[in-house]
Amino acid sequence: MTTFGKSIFDTSIYAAFRPTCPRSLFDFIFRYHERNKGARWDRPVDLGCGMGQATVELTPFKYLMIEVAQDTLKKTPGAQSLPFLEDSSVDLVIAGAVLRKDGSAAFWIYSEFRFTRYPSLTQKIKTYSQGVDPLHSVGPYWQQPGRSILENHLVKVPDGNEVSSLHTFHQRNPTNAENPPRGDIAVQFWKDLKEGAEREDGRAVEGHDEVDIKCSLALMMVKRA
């Protein structure tokens, strides 16, 4: 089971901070899907749909939203055997055997975020997320090699389950929040970013201030002939 499936995982925080993808991404996927004359628009399946941010964008289809349990995925490596879906019954999906002829598969990831207005903070973000110090970085708590492959934009697709490095950090360092003077590692990280932004702006950063955040995105698409 991944961290996301555990009872201690806070889904409300996850939903509030989960990035969304631009509509242009889905338009690009739809144009790819419609290249084949035999492409159909009946049934897409969003496996591992999370909070459904991608599912609600599937407006050209009569869509079906599915969140597959991790124990199911473990029984069906590579999502090639999905007993709740007939083979050759799906038009757009992130699995294999269930695709119809001329069906499309699309999956994507986004890597580390950055502040477009504060480029000097990029190194702080990298140190927090990819550092090697087990007490001051969540880097050692990512599942590998999956995380490093994500950071390199799917040059080599990983095989394994996704995990949250911060939750794993908290599990292994349960007293971290008690550390003076700055407390929890995530709080320390955001304080560092806030102080860095204040140095660049020459003024205090307030709670109502807005910043632009960007993430690099990698997309892979295939068709079933």
matplotlib code that plots the C-alpha trace (Angstrom):
import matplotlib.pyplot as plt

x = [0.0, 1.3, 1.3, -1.8, -3.8, -3.1, -5.6, -3.2, -3.1, -4.9, -7.0, -8.3, -4.7, -3.8, -6.8, -6.1, -2.5, -2.7, -1.7, -4.0, -3.1, -4.1, -6.9, -4.3, -2.9, -6.2, -6.8, -3.4, -4.4, -7.7, -6.1, -3.8, -6.7, -8.7, -5.9, -7.2, -10.4, -11.5, -11.1, -14.3, -15.4, -17.5, -15.6, -12.5, -11.1, -9.1, -7.2, -5.8, -8.0, -7.2, -9.4, -10.7, -8.9, -8.1, -11.4, -13.6, -11.7, -12.8, -15.8, -15.8, -16.5, -19.3, -16.8, -16.2, -14.1, -12.3, -9.8, -8.1, -7.0, -3.3, -4.0, -5.7, -2.8, -0.4, -2.5, -2.4, 1.1, 1.2, -2.6, -2.8, -5.6, -8.5, -11.4, -14.0, -13.4, -13.9, -10.9, -11.1, -13.9, -12.2, -11.3, -9.0, -7.1, -3.8, -3.8, -3.2, -5.3, -8.7, -8.1, -10.1, -8.5, -7.4, -7.8, -5.3, -3.3, -2.0, -0.2, 1.8, 3.7, 5.0, 8.3, 9.5, 7.7, 9.4, 8.5, 8.7, 9.1, 11.8, 14.3, 16.8, 14.5, 14.8, 17.9, 16.1, 13.3, 15.8, 17.6, 14.4, 13.0, 16.2, 18.8, 20.6, 20.4, 17.8, 17.0, 16.7, 15.4, 12.7, 15.0, 16.1, 12.4, 11.3, 10.8, 13.6, 14.3, 10.8, 11.3, 14.6, 13.0, 10.1, 12.6, 14.2, 10.8, 10.1, 13.3, 13.0, 9.5, 9.6, 8.1, 6.6, 4.2, 4.1, 4.7, 4.7, 8.2, 6.9, 4.6, 7.4, 9.7, 7.1, 6.7, 10.4, 11.0, 7.8, 9.3, 10.5, 7.7, 9.0, 12.5, 13.2, 13.3, 11.5, 9.5, 8.4, 10.5, 7.7, 7.1, 10.9, 10.9, 8.0, 9.6, 12.8, 10.9, 9.0, 12.2, 13.9, 11.0, 11.2, 14.9, 14.2, 11.3, 12.7, 9.4, 7.4, 5.5, 1.9, -0.5, -2.8, 0.1, -0.1, 2.8, 3.0, 4.2, 5.2, 6.0, 7.6, 5.4, 6.3, 3.6, 3.7, 1.0, 0.5, -2.2, -3.4, -3.2]
y = [0.0, 3.5, 6.4, 7.8, 4.8, 4.9, 6.1, 8.9, 10.5, 13.9, 14.0, 17.5, 19.0, 16.8, 18.1, 21.8, 21.7, 19.3, 21.1, 21.2, 20.8, 23.4, 22.7, 22.9, 19.6, 17.8, 19.4, 18.1, 14.6, 14.8, 15.9, 12.9, 10.5, 11.8, 11.2, 7.7, 7.5, 4.6, 6.6, 6.6, 9.0, 6.6, 5.4, 6.9, 5.5, 7.5, 4.9, 6.2, 9.3, 10.8, 13.8, 13.7, 16.8, 15.1, 13.2, 16.3, 17.5, 14.5, 16.4, 15.0, 11.5, 9.8, 9.4, 6.9, 7.7, 4.9, 4.9, 1.5, 0.2, -0.5, -4.1, -4.5, -3.1, -5.4, -8.3, -6.9, -5.8, -3.0, -2.7, -5.2, -7.3, -5.3, -7.8, -5.0, -3.9, -5.9, -6.2, -3.8, -1.8, 1.5, 4.5, 6.5, 5.1, 4.7, 0.8, -1.6, -4.6, -2.9, -0.4, -0.8, -0.8, 2.8, 3.6, 6.0, 5.8, 9.0, 9.5, 12.4, 13.7, 17.0, 17.5, 20.0, 23.3, 26.7, 30.3, 32.3, 35.5, 34.2, 32.1, 32.3, 30.0, 27.1, 25.8, 25.9, 23.8, 21.4, 21.0, 20.3, 17.8, 16.2, 16.7, 13.9, 14.9, 12.6, 15.1, 18.3, 17.0, 14.7, 13.6, 10.3, 9.3, 9.2, 5.8, 5.1, 4.9, 6.2, 9.7, 10.3, 9.1, 11.5, 14.4, 13.5, 13.6, 9.9, 9.3, 5.9, 4.9, 3.7, 0.5, 0.7, 2.5, 6.2, 7.4, 10.7, 11.5, 13.9, 11.4, 8.8, 11.4, 12.0, 8.2, 7.8, 11.0, 11.3, 13.9, 16.3, 18.8, 19.3, 20.4, 24.0, 26.7, 26.2, 23.1, 20.6, 20.2, 21.3, 24.4, 25.1, 24.8, 27.3, 29.7, 29.5, 30.3, 33.1, 34.7, 34.3, 36.0, 38.9, 39.4, 39.6, 42.0, 44.0, 43.9, 41.5, 38.8, 38.7, 35.8, 37.3, 37.7, 35.6, 34.0, 32.1, 28.5, 26.5, 22.8, 21.1, 18.4, 15.2, 13.5, 10.0, 8.8, 5.6, 4.1, 0.6, -0.5]
z = [0.0, -0.8, 1.7, -0.1, 0.9, 4.6, 7.2, 8.4, 5.0, 5.0, 1.8, 2.4, 2.4, -0.6, -2.5, -1.6, -2.8, -5.7, -8.9, -11.9, -15.5, -18.2, -20.6, -23.4, -22.2, -22.6, -26.0, -27.1, -25.9, -27.7, -31.0, -30.7, -30.1, -33.0, -35.6, -36.3, -38.3, -36.1, -32.8, -30.7, -27.9, -25.8, -22.8, -21.1, -17.9, -15.4, -13.3, -10.1, -10.5, -7.1, -6.5, -10.1, -11.5, -14.8, -15.0, -15.1, -18.2, -20.2, -21.6, -25.1, -23.7, -21.8, -19.0, -16.2, -13.2, -11.4, -8.5, -8.5, -5.1, -4.7, -3.7, -7.0, -8.9, -7.1, -8.4, -11.9, -12.6, -15.2, -15.1, -18.0, -16.4, -15.1, -14.4, -14.0, -17.6, -20.8, -23.2, -26.1, -24.5, -23.7, -25.9, -23.7, -20.7, -18.9, -19.2, -22.1, -22.7, -22.2, -25.0, -28.2, -31.6, -32.3, -28.6, -27.0, -23.7, -22.1, -18.8, -17.5, -14.5, -13.2, -11.5, -9.0, -8.7, -8.8, -8.2, -11.5, -9.6, -7.2, -9.2, -6.3, -4.3, -6.7, -4.9, -1.6, -3.1, -4.6, -1.2, 0.6, -1.9, -3.3, -0.6, 1.1, 4.8, 6.4, 9.1, 7.0, 3.7, 2.4, -0.4, 1.2, 1.8, -1.9, -3.4, -5.9, -8.7, -9.4, -8.0, -9.9, -13.1, -12.5, -12.0, -15.3, -17.0, -17.7, -19.8, -18.3, -17.0, -13.4, -12.1, -8.6, -6.3, -5.7, -2.2, -0.3, 0.9, 3.6, 5.1, 5.1, 6.8, 9.5, 10.1, 10.6, 12.5, 14.7, 17.0, 14.2, 14.9, 18.4, 17.2, 18.2, 17.1, 13.7, 14.2, 11.5, 8.4, 6.1, 8.2, 8.1, 4.3, 3.8, 6.3, 4.3, 1.1, 2.7, 4.1, 0.7, -1.1, 1.5, 0.8, -2.9, -2.5, 0.3, 2.2, 4.3, 2.6, 3.9, 4.0, 1.3, -1.2, -4.3, -6.2, -9.5, -9.3, -12.3, -12.7, -15.7, -17.2, -19.1, -21.3, -22.9, -25.4, -27.4, -29.6, -29.9, -33.5]

ax = plt.figure().add_subplot(projection="3d")
ax.plot(x, y, z, "-o")
ax.set_aspect("equal")
plt.show()
